[in-house]
Amino acid sequence: MQEAVFGRADALRRGEFRGSAGEYFGIWIVNILLTIVTLGIYSAWAKVRRNRYFYGNSFIDGHSFDYHAKGLQIFIGRAIVFGYIVGYNILLTFSPIAGGILALLMFVLLPWIVMRSLRFNARVTSYRNIRFDFVGKTWGAFVAIIFGGLIAFFSLGILAPFASRWLYRYIFNNLRYGDRAFETDPKIGALYRVWLPAFLLMLVGAAIGGGIAIFGYYSAVERASEAFNDLEMQIITAIYGALIPLLVLWGIAAIFYRIGVRNVVMNAARFDGRHHLFSDLGRLRYFWIVVSNLVVTVLTLSLMRPWAAVREHRYVIEHSGIVVDGELGDVVSSMQASGSAVTAEYLDLEGFDFGF
């Protein structure tokens, strides 16, 4: 276990989730029904109710988190994005050039949108009545998201660990709890160690998909003299036959890589310069939870979705934590004594969340 890495197993405060599928089912079913009745408008308020339940039942060191966003803030952000997309499609119909300019503008605005969303979600979260904050700038988001994404894409994933390092350094190194900072510096070597199995899975998926595509192509060529519809159907079947194993294995690789990166980043992170964050999610275990949740949800026509959501959230929370140097209560007390803590009663929150 990762506790041995820090040599402070007795100081580890693991997360704890105290919610249940039965309790969440009541919230979930009301959210679904009201979202349908209001043609999706209530989904913003549904998100608030859902997050308040999951945050309020997630505990560290005997204290839970709180979520303070208002449904209207989320609704406004979604309405802006929805209006932008509608305007883009209208312009694209009448003027492809104007539509292209609007699409380019969205690409330019994306780093600012991400920065504002990170700030919003931090500021609506509190622990022990002290708010989180995010102080990152737009340029940092551009480097971490746009530049890093392009680097990962054009290197065919080979430089993805560098992009992941830039992204999580941007997120963690600009995150605050009251006036105390988080920081992380994940090592490239550690990121590549969790990248390698995922990359090999991607190569296997590409090889299988490519093999099926080649077999389908030559089979179609041999039957070129047959009716065109039969030939067309065979080509379509070959394409889908190649895409399915490719996408499935790439999806598995993405899950493995994401969980591996999370462990590396969290275990390299510190709070207030001395408290180490902790994560020991098992990649195979998490993958099994995701797949079995999907199967159960589909077989029950989504009625078991609350059970699946609680099951996944509980696993993530219980395999996360913080290795405390001293007592967390002492940190909170010192912040309150200095008057630097931003409490949950501090003003109404600025801004709104850009949801997609």
Secondary structure, DSSP 8 states (H G I E B T S, - for coil): -THHHHT-GGGEEEEEE---HHHHHHHHHHHHHHHHHTTTTTHHHHHHHHHHHHHHTEEETTEEEEE---HHHHHHHHHHHHHHHHHHHHHHHH-HHHHHHHHHHHHHHHHHHHHHHHHHHHHTEEETTEEEEE---HHHHIIIIIIHHHHHHHTTTTTHHHHHHHHHHHHHHTEEETTEEEEE---HHHHHHHHHHHHHHHHHHHHHHHHHHHHHHHHHHHTTTS-HHHHHHHHHHHHHHHHHHHHHHHHHHHHHHHHHHHHHHHHTEEETTTEEEEE---HHHHHHHHHHHHHHHHHTTTTTHHHHHHHHHHHHHHTEEEE-SS-HHHHHHHHHHHT---BTTSS---S-----
